[in-house]
Amino acid sequence: MIQAINAIFDGKSLQLESPLNLDVGTRVRIIVETILPQKQLPKTFCQYPPVVAQPGTMKG
């Protein structure tokens, strides 16, 4: 059975992000693949929610 699962290395061991469906004592083979962080693009003006003035609140 093959399961793909994400984990985070805390400097000493891998911390799984979700539980494994394995019996206690099951031997496994681990192949480590580094996951690069996704780049977050800066929000542009059009991506922010619109700001709408309430009636009677604007002067001018």
PyMOL Python script that loads the backbone (N, CA, C, O; Angstrom):
from pymol import cmd

cmd.read_pdbstr("""\
ATOM      1  N   MET A   1       0.846  -1.173   0.000  1.00  0.00           N
ATOM      2  CA  MET A   1       0.000   0.000   0.000  1.00  0.00           C
ATOM      3  C   MET A   1       0.896   1.242   0.000  1.00  0.00           C
ATOM      4  O   MET A   1       1.876   1.302   0.742  1.00  0.00           O
ATOM      5  N   ILE A   2       0.558   2.231  -0.833  1.00  0.00           N
ATOM      6  CA  ILE A   2       1.303   3.489  -0.891  1.00  0.00           C
ATOM      7  C   ILE A   2       0.413   4.608  -0.374  1.00  0.00           C
ATOM      8  O   ILE A   2      -0.739   4.740  -0.788  1.00  0.00           O
ATOM      9  N   GLN A   3       0.958   5.415   0.535  1.00  0.00           N
ATOM     10  CA  GLN A   3       0.266   6.595   1.050  1.00  0.00           C
ATOM     11  C   GLN A   3       1.188   7.789   0.885  1.00  0.00           C
ATOM     12  O   GLN A   3       2.370   7.713   1.220  1.00  0.00           O
ATOM     13  N   ALA A   4       0.661   8.882   0.374  1.00  0.00           N
ATOM     14  CA  ALA A   4       1.419  10.133   0.320  1.00  0.00           C
ATOM     15  C   ALA A   4       0.935  10.995   1.477  1.00  0.00           C
ATOM     16  O   ALA A   4      -0.266  11.208   1.642  1.00  0.00           O
ATOM     17  N   ILE A   5       1.867  11.485   2.268  1.00  0.00           N
ATOM     18  CA  ILE A   5       1.501  12.274   3.445  1.00  0.00           C
ATOM     19  C   ILE A   5       2.529  13.385   3.621  1.00  0.00           C
ATOM     20  O   ILE A   5       3.718  13.175   3.385  1.00  0.00           O
ATOM     21  N   ASN A   6       2.080  14.549   4.029  1.00  0.00           N
ATOM     22  CA  ASN A   6       2.983  15.676   4.270  1.00  0.00           C
ATOM     23  C   ASN A   6       3.439  15.669   5.722  1.00  0.00           C
ATOM     24  O   ASN A   6       2.710  15.243   6.618  1.00  0.00           O
ATOM     25  N   ALA A   7       4.655  16.146   5.935  1.00  0.00           N
ATOM     26  CA  ALA A   7       5.222  16.235   7.277  1.00  0.00           C
ATOM     27  C   ALA A   7       6.117  17.457   7.345  1.00  0.00           C
ATOM     28  O   ALA A   7       6.535  17.993   6.318  1.00  0.00           O
ATOM     29  N   ILE A   8       6.404  17.890   8.548  1.00  0.00           N
ATOM     30  CA  ILE A   8       7.294  19.024   8.785  1.00  0.00           C
ATOM     31  C   ILE A   8       8.459  18.534   9.636  1.00  0.00           C
ATOM     32  O   ILE A   8       8.254  17.858  10.644  1.00  0.00           O
ATOM     33  N   PHE A   9       9.677  18.873   9.232  1.00  0.00           N
ATOM     34  CA  PHE A   9      10.868  18.495   9.985  1.00  0.00           C
ATOM     35  C   PHE A   9      11.112  19.550  11.057  1.00  0.00           C
ATOM     36  O   PHE A   9      11.290  20.724  10.733  1.00  0.00           O
ATOM     37  N   ASP A  10      11.124  19.152  12.327  1.00  0.00           N
ATOM     38  CA  ASP A  10      11.270  20.104  13.434  1.00  0.00           C
ATOM     39  C   ASP A  10      12.722  20.252  13.907  1.00  0.00           C
ATOM     40  O   ASP A  10      12.980  20.844  14.955  1.00  0.00           O
ATOM     41  N   GLY A  11      13.657  19.715  13.135  1.00  0.00           N
ATOM     42  CA  GLY A  11      15.063  19.780  13.515  1.00  0.00           C
ATOM     43  C   GLY A  11      15.566  18.458  14.073  1.00  0.00           C
ATOM     44  O   GLY A  11      16.773  18.218  14.103  1.00  0.00           O
ATOM     45  N   LYS A  12      14.658  17.601  14.514  1.00  0.00           N
ATOM     46  CA  LYS A  12      15.022  16.288  15.049  1.00  0.00           C
ATOM     47  C   LYS A  12      14.257  15.159  14.374  1.00  0.00           C
ATOM     48  O   LYS A  12      14.825  14.106  14.087  1.00  0.00           O
ATOM     49  N   SER A  13      12.982  15.373  14.121  1.00  0.00           N
ATOM     50  CA  SER A  13      12.162  14.311  13.544  1.00  0.00           C
ATOM     51  C   SER A  13      11.083  14.907  12.644  1.00  0.00           C
ATOM     52  O   SER A  13      10.847  16.115  12.640  1.00  0.00           O
ATOM     53  N   LEU A  14      10.438  14.030  11.886  1.00  0.00           N
ATOM     54  CA  LEU A  14       9.343  14.457  11.027  1.00  0.00           C
ATOM     55  C   LEU A  14       8.041  14.440  11.818  1.00  0.00           C
ATOM     56  O   LEU A  14       7.726  13.452  12.483  1.00  0.00           O
ATOM     57  N   GLN A  15       7.299  15.515  11.747  1.00  0.00           N
ATOM     58  CA  GLN A  15       5.995  15.612  12.402  1.00  0.00           C
ATOM     59  C   GLN A  15       4.925  15.510  11.319  1.00  0.00           C
ATOM     60  O   GLN A  15       4.810  16.395  10.470  1.00  0.00           O
ATOM     61  N   LEU A  16       4.150  14.440  11.346  1.00  0.00           N
ATOM     62  CA  LEU A  16       3.143  14.208  10.317  1.00  0.00           C
ATOM     63  C   LEU A  16       2.014  15.223  10.425  1.00  0.00           C
ATOM     64  O   LEU A  16       1.620  15.615  11.523  1.00  0.00           O
ATOM     65  N   GLU A  17       1.493  15.650   9.260  1.00  0.00           N
ATOM     66  CA  GLU A  17       0.388  16.604   9.241  1.00  0.00           C
ATOM     67  C   GLU A  17      -0.966  15.910   9.322  1.00  0.00           C
ATOM     68  O   GLU A  17      -1.979  16.571   9.555  1.00  0.00           O
ATOM     69  N   SER A  18      -1.006  14.595   9.135  1.00  0.00           N
ATOM     70  CA  SER A  18      -2.239  13.824   9.273  1.00  0.00           C
ATOM     71  C   SER A  18      -1.857  12.402   9.699  1.00  0.00           C
ATOM     72  O   SER A  18      -0.723  11.973   9.485  1.00  0.00           O
ATOM     73  N   PRO A  19      -2.793  11.681  10.294  1.00  0.00           N
ATOM     74  CA  PRO A  19      -2.466  10.341  10.797  1.00  0.00           C
ATOM     75  C   PRO A  19      -2.251   9.333   9.666  1.00  0.00           C
ATOM     76  O   PRO A  19      -2.786   9.483   8.568  1.00  0.00           O
ATOM     77  N   LEU A  20      -1.463   8.313   9.961  1.00  0.00           N
ATOM     78  CA  LEU A  20      -1.247   7.207   9.031  1.00  0.00           C
ATOM     79  C   LEU A  20      -2.192   6.066   9.377  1.00  0.00           C
ATOM     80  O   LEU A  20      -2.489   5.824  10.547  1.00  0.00           O
ATOM     81  N   ASN A  21      -2.657   5.373   8.359  1.00  0.00           N
ATOM     82  CA  ASN A  21      -3.531   4.227   8.564  1.00  0.00           C
ATOM     83  C   ASN A  21      -2.668   2.958   8.540  1.00  0.00           C
ATOM     84  O   ASN A  21      -2.685   2.197   7.572  1.00  0.00           O
ATOM     85  N   LEU A  22      -1.911   2.751   9.633  1.00  0.00           N
ATOM     86  CA  LEU A  22      -1.004   1.605   9.729  1.00  0.00           C
ATOM     87  C   LEU A  22      -1.179   0.898  11.064  1.00  0.00           C
ATOM     88  O   LEU A  22      -1.522   1.516  12.072  1.00  0.00           O
ATOM     89  N   ASP A  23      -0.938  -0.403  11.053  1.00  0.00           N
ATOM     90  CA  ASP A  23      -0.918  -1.152  12.308  1.00  0.00           C
ATOM     91  C   ASP A  23       0.393  -0.873  13.036  1.00  0.00           C
ATOM     92  O   ASP A  23       1.415  -0.610  12.402  1.00  0.00           O
ATOM     93  N   VAL A  24       0.364  -0.929  14.356  1.00  0.00           N
ATOM     94  CA  VAL A  24       1.566  -0.742  15.162  1.00  0.00           C
ATOM     95  C   VAL A  24       2.595  -1.797  14.766  1.00  0.00           C
ATOM     96  O   VAL A  24       2.263  -2.973  14.615  1.00  0.00           O
ATOM     97  N   GLY A  25       3.839  -1.372  14.599  1.00  0.00           N
ATOM     98  CA  GLY A  25       4.915  -2.290  14.246  1.00  0.00           C
ATOM     99  C   GLY A  25       5.106  -2.480  12.746  1.00  0.00           C
ATOM    100  O   GLY A  25       5.998  -3.218  12.329  1.00  0.00           O
ATOM    101  N   THR A  26       4.282  -1.827  11.931  1.00  0.00           N
ATOM    102  CA  THR A  26       4.425  -1.948  10.477  1.00  0.00           C
ATOM    103  C   THR A  26       5.707  -1.262  10.021  1.00  0.00           C
ATOM    104  O   THR A  26       5.957  -0.109  10.373  1.00  0.00           O
ATOM    105  N   ARG A  27       6.515  -1.969   9.242  1.00  0.00           N
ATOM    106  CA  ARG A  27       7.741  -1.373   8.689  1.00  0.00           C
ATOM    107  C   ARG A  27       7.366  -0.597   7.434  1.00  0.00           C
ATOM    108  O   ARG A  27       6.530  -1.040   6.646  1.00  0.00           O
ATOM    109  N   VAL A  28       7.992   0.569   7.255  1.00  0.00           N
ATOM    110  CA  VAL A  28       7.709   1.417   6.096  1.00  0.00           C
ATOM    111  C   VAL A  28       9.016   1.897   5.475  1.00  0.00           C
ATOM    112  O   VAL A  28      10.060   1.870   6.127  1.00  0.00           O
ATOM    113  N   ARG A  29       8.965   2.329   4.239  1.00  0.00           N
ATOM    114  CA  ARG A  29      10.101   2.972   3.571  1.00  0.00           C
ATOM    115  C   ARG A  29       9.699   4.422   3.353  1.00  0.00           C
ATOM    116  O   ARG A  29       8.608   4.706   2.858  1.00  0.00           O
ATOM    117  N   ILE A  30      10.588   5.340   3.726  1.00  0.00           N
ATOM    118  CA  ILE A  30      10.316   6.767   3.602  1.00  0.00           C
ATOM    119  C   ILE A  30      11.224   7.346   2.527  1.00  0.00           C
ATOM    120  O   ILE A  30      12.443   7.175   2.576  1.00  0.00           O
ATOM    121  N   ILE A  31      10.633   8.028   1.564  1.00  0.00           N
ATOM    122  CA  ILE A  31      11.370   8.763   0.535  1.00  0.00           C
ATOM    123  C   ILE A  31      11.042  10.230   0.755  1.00  0.00           C
ATOM    124  O   ILE A  31       9.874  10.617   0.715  1.00  0.00           O
ATOM    125  N   VAL A  32      12.062  11.053   0.988  1.00  0.00           N
ATOM    126  CA  VAL A  32      11.845  12.458   1.321  1.00  0.00           C
ATOM    127  C   VAL A  32      11.876  13.305   0.054  1.00  0.00           C
ATOM    128  O   VAL A  32      12.845  13.267  -0.703  1.00  0.00           O
ATOM    129  N   GLU A  33      10.816  14.064  -0.169  1.00  0.00           N
ATOM    130  CA  GLU A  33      10.715  15.011  -1.276  1.00  0.00           C
ATOM    131  C   GLU A  33      10.433  16.379  -0.677  1.00  0.00           C
ATOM    132  O   GLU A  33       9.409  16.562  -0.019  1.00  0.00           O
ATOM    133  N   THR A  34      11.315  17.336  -0.890  1.00  0.00           N
ATOM    134  CA  THR A  34      11.128  18.673  -0.340  1.00  0.00           C
ATOM    135  C   THR A  34      10.025  19.390  -1.109  1.00  0.00           C
ATOM    136  O   THR A  34      10.012  19.391  -2.340  1.00  0.00           O
ATOM    137  N   ILE A  35       9.103  19.999  -0.373  1.00  0.00           N
ATOM    138  CA  ILE A  35       8.021  20.775  -0.971  1.00  0.00           C
ATOM    139  C   ILE A  35       8.385  22.242  -0.840  1.00  0.00           C
ATOM    140  O   ILE A  35       8.527  22.758   0.268  1.00  0.00           O
ATOM    141  N   LEU A  36       8.535  22.909  -1.967  1.00  0.00           N
ATOM    142  CA  LEU A  36       8.873  24.329  -1.939  1.00  0.00           C
ATOM    143  C   LEU A  36       7.648  25.146  -1.553  1.00  0.00           C
ATOM    144  O   LEU A  36       6.536  24.828  -1.976  1.00  0.00           O
ATOM    145  N   PRO A  37       7.836  26.201  -0.750  1.00  0.00           N
ATOM    146  CA  PRO A  37       6.687  27.036  -0.382  1.00  0.00           C
ATOM    147  C   PRO A  37       6.137  27.745  -1.613  1.00  0.00           C
ATOM    148  O   PRO A  37       6.887  28.152  -2.500  1.00  0.00           O
ATOM    149  N   GLN A  38       4.819  27.887  -1.649  1.00  0.00           N
ATOM    150  CA  GLN A  38       4.188  28.595  -2.757  1.00  0.00           C
ATOM    151  C   GLN A  38       4.393  30.086  -2.578  1.00  0.00           C
ATOM    152  O   GLN A  38       4.242  30.618  -1.478  1.00  0.00           O
ATOM    153  N   LYS A  39       4.737  30.753  -3.666  1.00  0.00           N
ATOM    154  CA  LYS A  39       4.928  32.196  -3.598  1.00  0.00           C
ATOM    155  C   LYS A  39       3.574  32.882  -3.512  1.00  0.00           C
ATOM    156  O   LYS A  39       2.658  32.577  -4.276  1.00  0.00           O
ATOM    157  N   GLN A  40       3.462  33.807  -2.578  1.00  0.00           N
ATOM    158  CA  GLN A  40       2.244  34.590  -2.431  1.00  0.00           C
ATOM    159  C   GLN A  40       2.442  35.890  -3.187  1.00  0.00           C
ATOM    160  O   GLN A  40       3.312  36.688  -2.839  1.00  0.00           O
ATOM    161  N   LEU A  41       1.646  36.106  -4.213  1.00  0.00           N
ATOM    162  CA  LEU A  41       1.742  37.339  -4.968  1.00  0.00           C
ATOM    163  C   LEU A  41       1.086  38.467  -4.182  1.00  0.00           C
ATOM    164  O   LEU A  41       0.066  38.249  -3.528  1.00  0.00           O
ATOM    165  N   PRO A  42       1.658  39.676  -4.236  1.00  0.00           N
ATOM    166  CA  PRO A  42       1.031  40.794  -3.528  1.00  0.00           C
ATOM    167  C   PRO A  42      -0.328  41.098  -4.137  1.00  0.00           C
ATOM    168  O   PRO A  42      -0.524  40.988  -5.348  1.00  0.00           O
ATOM    169  N   LYS A  43      -1.260  41.482  -3.278  1.00  0.00           N
ATOM    170  CA  LYS A  43      -2.594  41.817  -3.757  1.00  0.00           C
ATOM    171  C   LYS A  43      -2.543  43.113  -4.547  1.00  0.00           C
ATOM    172  O   LYS A  43      -1.836  44.053  -4.184  1.00  0.00           O
ATOM    173  N   THR A  44      -3.300  43.148  -5.626  1.00  0.00           N
ATOM    174  CA  THR A  44      -3.426  44.387  -6.384  1.00  0.00           C
ATOM    175  C   THR A  44      -4.686  45.093  -5.915  1.00  0.00           C
ATOM    176  O   THR A  44      -5.490  44.529  -5.173  1.00  0.00           O
ATOM    177  N   PHE A  45      -4.844  46.305  -6.347  1.00  0.00           N
ATOM    178  CA  PHE A  45      -6.005  47.101  -5.930  1.00  0.00           C
ATOM    179  C   PHE A  45      -7.309  46.368  -6.225  1.00  0.00           C
ATOM    180  O   PHE A  45      -8.240  46.416  -5.421  1.00  0.00           O
ATOM    181  N   CYS A  46      -7.384  45.696  -7.359  1.00  0.00           N
ATOM    182  CA  CYS A  46      -8.628  45.041  -7.778  1.00  0.00           C
ATOM    183  C   CYS A  46      -8.959  43.804  -6.943  1.00  0.00           C
ATOM    184  O   CYS A  46     -10.096  43.335  -6.986  1.00  0.00           O
ATOM    185  N   GLN A  47      -8.012  43.266  -6.191  1.00  0.00           N
ATOM    186  CA  GLN A  47      -8.269  42.065  -5.405  1.00  0.00           C
ATOM    187  C   GLN A  47      -8.825  42.375  -4.019  1.00  0.00           C
ATOM    188  O   GLN A  47      -9.298  41.464  -3.339  1.00  0.00           O
ATOM    189  N   TYR A  48      -8.783  43.626  -3.585  1.00  0.00           N
ATOM    190  CA  TYR A  48      -9.323  43.977  -2.282  1.00  0.00           C
ATOM    191  C   TYR A  48     -10.834  44.118  -2.380  1.00  0.00           C
ATOM    192  O   TYR A  48     -11.340  44.486  -3.440  1.00  0.00           O
ATOM    193  N   PRO A  49     -11.570  43.837  -1.311  1.00  0.00           N
ATOM    194  CA  PRO A  49     -13.020  44.015  -1.368  1.00  0.00           C
ATOM    195  C   PRO A  49     -13.353  45.493  -1.570  1.00  0.00           C
ATOM    196  O   PRO A  49     -12.644  46.361  -1.060  1.00  0.00           O
ATOM    197  N   PRO A  50     -14.418  45.786  -2.302  1.00  0.00           N
ATOM    198  CA  PRO A  50     -14.763  47.185  -2.557  1.00  0.00           C
ATOM    199  C   PRO A  50     -15.188  47.894  -1.276  1.00  0.00           C
ATOM    200  O   PRO A  50     -15.796  47.297  -0.388  1.00  0.00           O
ATOM    201  N   VAL A  51     -14.860  49.160  -1.202  1.00  0.00           N
ATOM    202  CA  VAL A  51     -15.272  49.995  -0.078  1.00  0.00           C
ATOM    203  C   VAL A  51     -16.411  50.865  -0.571  1.00  0.00           C
ATOM    204  O   VAL A  51     -16.260  51.621  -1.530  1.00  0.00           O
ATOM    205  N   VAL A  52     -17.545  50.754   0.086  1.00  0.00           N
ATOM    206  CA  VAL A  52     -18.723  51.507  -0.333  1.00  0.00           C
ATOM    207  C   VAL A  52     -19.124  52.434   0.801  1.00  0.00           C
ATOM    208  O   VAL A  52     -19.319  51.999   1.936  1.00  0.00           O
ATOM    209  N   ALA A  53     -19.245  53.723   0.479  1.00  0.00           N
ATOM    210  CA  ALA A  53     -19.650  54.705   1.490  1.00  0.00           C
ATOM    211  C   ALA A  53     -21.139  54.554   1.776  1.00  0.00           C
ATOM    212  O   ALA A  53     -21.932  54.278   0.876  1.00  0.00           O
ATOM    213  N   GLN A  54     -21.502  54.738   3.025  1.00  0.00           N
ATOM    214  CA  GLN A  54     -22.898  54.692   3.425  1.00  0.00           C
ATOM    215  C   GLN A  54     -23.565  56.016   3.060  1.00  0.00           C
ATOM    216  O   GLN A  54     -22.925  57.065   3.142  1.00  0.00           O
ATOM    217  N   PRO A  55     -24.836  55.990   2.658  1.00  0.00           N
ATOM    218  CA  PRO A  55     -25.532  57.230   2.304  1.00  0.00           C
ATOM    219  C   PRO A  55     -25.489  58.228   3.457  1.00  0.00           C
ATOM    220  O   PRO A  55     -25.721  57.874   4.613  1.00  0.00           O
ATOM    221  N   GLY A  56     -25.189  59.482   3.121  1.00  0.00           N
ATOM    222  CA  GLY A  56     -25.171  60.549   4.108  1.00  0.00           C
ATOM    223  C   GLY A  56     -23.889  60.663   4.894  1.00  0.00           C
ATOM    224  O   GLY A  56     -23.808  61.494   5.799  1.00  0.00           O
ATOM    225  N   THR A  57     -22.871  59.858   4.588  1.00  0.00           N
ATOM    226  CA  THR A  57     -21.630  59.917   5.363  1.00  0.00           C
ATOM    227  C   THR A  57     -20.531  60.697   4.659  1.00  0.00           C
ATOM    228  O   THR A  57     -19.513  61.011   5.276  1.00  0.00           O
ATOM    229  N   MET A  58     -20.710  61.016   3.388  1.00  0.00           N
ATOM    230  CA  MET A  58     -19.678  61.746   2.644  1.00  0.00           C
ATOM    231  C   MET A  58     -20.037  63.219   2.562  1.00  0.00           C
ATOM    232  O   MET A  58     -21.192  63.578   2.329  1.00  0.00           O
ATOM    233  N   LYS A  59     -19.050  64.058   2.753  1.00  0.00           N
ATOM    234  CA  LYS A  59     -19.251  65.501   2.649  1.00  0.00           C
ATOM    235  C   LYS A  59     -18.502  65.997   1.428  1.00  0.00           C
ATOM    236  O   LYS A  59     -17.460  65.455   1.057  1.00  0.00           O
ATOM    237  N   GLY A  60     -19.044  67.033   0.811  1.00  0.00           N
ATOM    238  CA  GLY A  60     -18.301  67.594  -0.298  1.00  0.00           C
ATOM    239  C   GLY A  60     -19.104  67.977  -1.470  1.00  0.00           C
ATOM    240  O   GLY A  60     -18.558  68.463  -2.461  1.00  0.00           O
TER     241      GLY A  60
END
""", "prot")
cmd.dss("prot")
cmd.show_as("cartoon", "prot")
cmd.util.cbc("prot")
cmd.orient("prot")
